[in-house]
């Protein structure tokens, strides 16, 4: 109980010092405030982007992967090499995988193009047109809010029907029920059979400006040489690796690749896309560590100097306390608590600043920000530990003062 009382008194004394010297306290804590704010903003950015990518960009369904022409490419050299060696995925490739894969629960195919849509004099200059097989409705996260998805009979009859995105529906048919109406896509009339559920935006770009049509209709319009993407759904998460390996072996056999040759195609799942973005955000975090470390050291050194000055100012007080029975441990604890509280307040102010910055960024830009509760705890712990570490030397100096000499020096 006595120790707790001493801690409480030391903390109250530290807060009193902050109030009495507001400007000095602010300048003292500036380094800690900036370091904590930078750290939390970086964490908020990384968490926000990770969640954003998971919810908006990685639009494949659960346990689904793609067999496609290009892998995830991060530089121009990779693009040139992949363009030179990787062939497009053809309709024959799709049929081969569909007929020979044994492990998946579903195998579908899709193709995409950027084009224009219009109706009754209203137009959208750029939408994503996607040709799909009927079973894609069971694999992708794009599902109809009203109406229906593409079905097998649409493919069989090369029907000119489309499920459109909510942005297309809102702009071309404002205040109207779009079902059954005609939309011109790339100059060709399509009957609207459904409107998809909203996906939202990805980094400021809408993901709801799209139209889905039967894959057979798509190929009839754009030709059989269009690049396709085969979509494969595994039976469950435990089957993903085996199913991907089966697809890889079949594609290598179809393309007569030798054991020493690299794949001339790519197999991608949502996890690969998420891993790429997490690696990128991890690089950002690593780069920011140096900046945060500099601010932390500067803040810690300033706190140490302020505490040394405080020891000098309070030499007589320390001497009097020791003369009436205060031990070295009591004095050491007092100054350590003061420096920790001082730094902890800086951490809280930095956390508030980071929260304001995150709110401002999210309100004025398309950059997602998310501050997790763990970051709040991290900010307070880190700032308090900084104060504790840099307060050790001043606290030791105070605890070693000789009470008689201390009182004589101040007299």
Helices and strands as residue ranges (DSSP letters): H 2-20, H 22-52, I 53-57, E 64-68, H 76-85, H 91-100, E 106-119, E 122-132, G 134-138, E 144-147, H 152-156, E 161-164, H 166-172, E 182-185, E 188-196, E 201-202, E 205-206, E 210-214, H 215-222, E 229-233, G 237-239, H 240-254, E 266-269, H 270-313, H 315-323, H 328-364, H 373-390, H 392-399, H 403-410
